[in-house]
Amino acid sequence: MARSIARQAAMQLLYERMSGGEADDESLDLVYEQLSTAEEKVNPNKDEKEYIGDVLSGVQEHEAELDDVITKHSTGNWTMDRVAHVDLSILRLAAYEIFHRADVPDSVAISEAIDLADRYSEPKSSRYINGVLGAIEREKQEG
């Protein structure tokens, strides 16, 4: 469960950064406060902070590569400027995990991305995200 919460936080911070925000430690604290429930306060541990930091820096470092692969596998007329920022944040996060996080199985990256889309985006977004990420995974497997 802890990685799922860290993944939600990373996605929200990627979205914040796309919207012109800082995505700094203060932002991380606010995201975790929002993810806490009335019954349980959650705080990022050392491993979660390292994961989030890696995702934020990795997505920034590999953004052009990630966007190219997302664009290549987008269906129809979905250009990058038409993809909602929350969906693009989810896609970049999952694509980064697929290509650059050996500790995250591809199927988990895709499943978690769909869960994020179901929670934070439009109803049809999860199908789009699943299609794009599924095509990315198939191409990766084919080598």
BELLIN-V117595 format. One record per pair of residues at least 24 apart in sequence whose C-alpha atoms are under 6 Angstrom apart, sorted by the first residue. I is the first residue (numbers start at 1). GAP is how many residues later the second one is. If there is no record, write none. Layout:
I,GAP ; I,GAP
This chain:
6,42 ; 10,42 ; 11,78 ; 14,75 ; 15,71 ; 15,74 ; 73,59 ; 74,58
